[in-house]
Amino acid sequence: MNISQHGVDFIKSFEGLRLTAYKAVSTEKYWTIGYGHYGSDVRQGQTITKAEAEQMLKDDLVSYVKAVDKVVTRDVNQNQFDALVSFTYNVGISAFTNSTLLKRVNAYQDDDVRYQFSRWNKSGGVVYAGLTRRRGEEADLYFTAYVETPTTEPTEPPTKDPDPVDPTTPVDPNESTETPPDPVTDPPSQNGSNNGNTGGTGGAETGTGGGSSTGNDNGSTSGNGSSTSNETNVDDSYLSSTNVSTSTTYKVRKGDTLTSIARKFNLKLTKLLFANKKTVVNANIIKVGQTLVVPKANYKYYTVVAGDTLFRIAYDNKTTVSKLLTLNPSIKDKNKIIVGQQIRLK
């Protein structure tokens, strides 16, 4: 597997471009140039073009790409591979090869991967804001669903001749004849959170298995994508408030991890850890029933009405079906939602 151009551009955004040789630290043995290219081949006073800098970066990345491709033994998508190459390019091949992050990736323990990224934000024992931001964006890239570009031109569906119109039937001049846009769909989310209580992955301490569904579906089907019921979002009973402008609290459920809770509320893991620094001593250990502070929870809901589909809701709210499924674990079938059901949008 190879890094994509998007992955190269991602690394460039963090490395920065210098077209004249420099020393970041005066005691360094060699000079640096381009996108972080460092070595004995760089001379004091040397200048290069932007194109030469990019070629240097691609040449440098060859060994990192080979190393990641060799030690990652599970199937990963392009975004996941790019994120791991960026991480390795920054921390070094040996560090990545011996890291817990690699162990979690190969074990499909993605519920702990974001936390493992976040640990590598120090240099010389000092936390750097730039490294914290880079680790967060690498984790975001890792969990971004990858949609492969088709290699052939898509074929348009056959057009259907319009139904004949009775000339004697009156036509409303204000009635729109435009066809509504097709809903945006996407493949299932790649972040595959492991809700089980796997040893060492930070899961809640009791039992196995993930969150429960909302159970009874006693409503009658309306035949248009929704049915009638009093079902509400399964997560609501675990929140102290749904006020999006203030902090709230969340009661830990079986299968929860600190990473999955942070993702549920659209928070950085570090922010959630800081808000609970007095009660969470070890980020890998939380207990079922434990109450966590969720700082300024940034989420909102949509109430399902008759005729709604998950695809239409995703399209109207500029999101994707896979994101809605991640935020709403009570939805087991993306083709079946309930009238009156509260769906978390963000």
N, C-alpha and C positions, 0 to 999 in steps of 0.2 A: 504494500500500500504506500502511496506517496502523499505528500502534503499538497493541498489545493492552493490556487492563487489567493483565495480568500484567507487561507491560513497564513500565507506569506505576508499578506497585507496586515493581518492581525498582529503578527510579530513586529512588523515595521512600526505600527502605531505605538508600541511600547519602547522600542529601541531608540527611536529618534534618528535623524539623519545629520551626519557631520561630513562635509565634503573635504575638510582639511584635517590632517592627522592631529590628534590631541592626546593628552594624558589626563584621564579622569582623576587620578591620584598621582601626585608627583613622584612617588616612590615606585610606581609600576615599572616593570622591566621593559615592556614593549609599548608601542604607540597604538592607538585605536583610530579607526576611520570608518566611514559609511554607516551601516546599521549595526554598530557594535562589533565590527570585525577587528580582532586583536591578534597580534602575532609579530614574529620577527620579520615578516615581509613588508611591514608598514614602516616607512621612514619618516623622520622628522621633516616637516614642511611639505609632505606629499599631499597632492590634491587629486581628486577624482571627480567624475561626473555622476549624476544621479543614476544613470543606466548602469554604470560600472559598480556603483554601490549595491544595486539590487542583484546584480550577477554575483558579487562577492557573497551576499547573504544566501543566495540559493546554493552556491558552492559549499558554504559553511554548513548549511542545513542537511546536506547529503548524509553525513555521518550520524546526525541526530535522528533523521528519518529511519535509517537502517536500524539503529539501536532500538527505537520505539517499536518498529515493525517486528523485530526479533523477540522482544521480551513480553509484548502484549499477546497473550495466547487466546483471548476470546475474540469474538466478532465485534467490531466497533464500526460505527458509521463515520462518514468523512469529518463531521464536526467534532466528534469525540477524538478522532486521530489527530486533527489539527490542534486541539486543545492540549493534548498530551505532548505533542512535539514542541509547542510553545513553552510549556512548563519545563521540559527537558533542556531546551536551548538556554533557558534562564538559570536553572539550578545545576545542570551538568548531568551527563549520562550516568555516572556512577551513583549520584544521589538518587536519581529516578529509579535505577535498577534495584536499589536496596530499600526503596521507600515503602511505607505502608499503603500509600496511594496506589501503587502498582498492584499490591496484593489484593486490595479491595476491588480494583477494576477487573482483574483476572478471575476473581471469585464471584463476579456479578453482584457485588454488594454495593450497589449504586446509592443506597440510602446513606452511606457514610462517605461517599466520594467527595461531596462538596466540602465537608468538614476537613478531610485530608488535604484538599487544595489549600484551605484557609490557614493551615498550620505553617505553611512555608512563606511567611511574610516578614522574616527577620534576616538581618545581615549583621554578623558579629554580636548576636544576642539582642540587637536593637530592632524594634518594630518600625518599618518604613511604610508610610501611607501609599507610596507608589507600588510597593510589592503587595500590599493588602488589596489595592484596586486591581492589580494584574491578576492575582489569584482569584478574586471574585469574578472577573470577566472570563477567565479561562474556565471556571466552573460553569458559568452561564452558557458559554459556547458548548461545553461538553453535554449539557442537558437541553440544547436546542435541537428540535427535531430536524432531520436532514431530508430535504425533498430533492430527489435526483432529477436532473434536467433530462427530458426525453431526447433520445438521439435521432429520432425521426420526426418528420412533420406530423402533427396531430391531424387526424381526419375528421372532418365535420360530419355530424349526423345528417342523414337525409332530411331534406326539408319536406314539411308536410303542407300540402295544398290547403289553403284556408277553406273552412266550411262555407258553402254558398249562403248568401244572405238574402232573405226574403225582402224584395224591394218595398213591400207594403208595410214592413215592420218599421216603426219610427225609431230613429237613432238619437240618443242623447248627445248633443254636441260637446258637452263637458266631460263625457266619459273618456278616460285614457285608454288608448289602444296599445300602449307600450308593454312589452313583456318584462316582468320583474327580473332583476339579475339573478343568475344562479348562485346558490349559496357556496361559500368557500369551504372546501373540505381539505383535510390533510391526513397524512398517515398517523397511526397511533404514536403517542409520545415516546421518545427514546429514553426518557429518564428512568423508566422501569423501577420505581421505588419498591424495595423489598420490605413489605410490612411485617414479615415474620420476625421472631425474636432470635436472630442469628447471633451467636456468641461473638462478642467483640465488635459489633457493628453499631452499638449505641441504641439498640432497641429497648423499649420498656421492659421491665424485668420479669413480668409474669406472663406465662403462657406462650402460645405461638399463634401465628395468623394475624391478619390485619383488621382494619376497622369493620364494624358490622354494617349491614344495609338497613334500610328503614322498615323492612318487614312487609306488613300487610299492604296489598294492593287490591282494595275491595271495590274500586270505582268501575263504572261501566265505560267501555271503549267508545270514543266519539267518532272513530273512523277517519280522522284527519291528522294523526300524528300525536294527539294528546288524549288522555282519558281523565276522568274526574275522580278526585280523591282528596283527602285531607292531609296527604303526605307533605312533610316539610323537610328541609335540609337536615341530614342526620347530624351534622356538626353543630347545629344551633344550640342543642341542649348542653353543650360543653362550654358555651361562651357566657360570660357575665353580662355582656352588653353587645349590641350591634351598632353602636354609635361610632361612625368612622372617624370622628374628629378627636376622640379621646383614647386613652389606653384602655385595654380590657384584660381579662384573664382567660386562660384556657386550661381545662382540666385534661390531663394526659390520659389517653386511651390505650388499650392493648394494641401493640404493633407500632405505636408512634416512635419517631426518633426526633431529636432536636432539629435535625436538618429538614425532615419532612414538615415539621410544624412551622419552621421559618419560611419554607417554600409556600405552605398553605396560606400564610398571611402576607406574602409578597415582601418579606423582610430579608435582610442580610443576616446570616448566621451569627456574625460578630455582634450585631445590634441586639439580637435576642439573648445572646449570652451575657452581654453587659447589663441588660435589664433584669437578669435573674442571677447576677453574680453572687448574691448572698445565699441562694438556695441551691444553685447548680454548681457543685464543686468540680465534677467531672463531666465534660460535655458528652461522654459516651454513656452516662448512666442517668436515666430519669425513671420515675416510678409511676405505674398506673395509679390515677387518682391525684397525682401531684398537681398543684396549681401553679401555672406559669404566668408571668406578666407579659402581655403582648403590647409593646409600645406603639401607640398611635396606629392601630391596625388599619391598613389601607385596603379595605375591601368594600364591595357593594353587591347588591342582590338584584335579581330579576324574577318577577312572579310569572309563572307560565300561564298563558291563557289558551282557550280553545283554538286549535288550528296551528299552534306553535310546533316547530321541530327544533331539535338541537342545532341543526345546520343553519336554520334561519336565524336563531338567536345569536349564534357565533358570528354570522355575517353582519347582522344589524349592529352588533357591539364591537365590531372590528377586532375580533379575536379568532381563535381556532377551536375546533371541536375537541382536539386532544387536550388543550389547556383547560377547557371546561370540565372534561372528564377527570383531569388531575385535581382540580379544585373541588370537585363534587364526587367523592368516592361512593356516595350512595347510588349514583347512576350506574347501574350494571349493564344496561343495554342502551347504546346511544340512539337507537331508534324508538325508544319508549320513554316518554316523560309524562308527568302528571299535571293536570290542570290545578293551579293553586300552589304547585311546588315552588319553593324558593331555591333559585339557582345562583350560586356565587359566581360573579363575573370576573372579579379581581381580588 
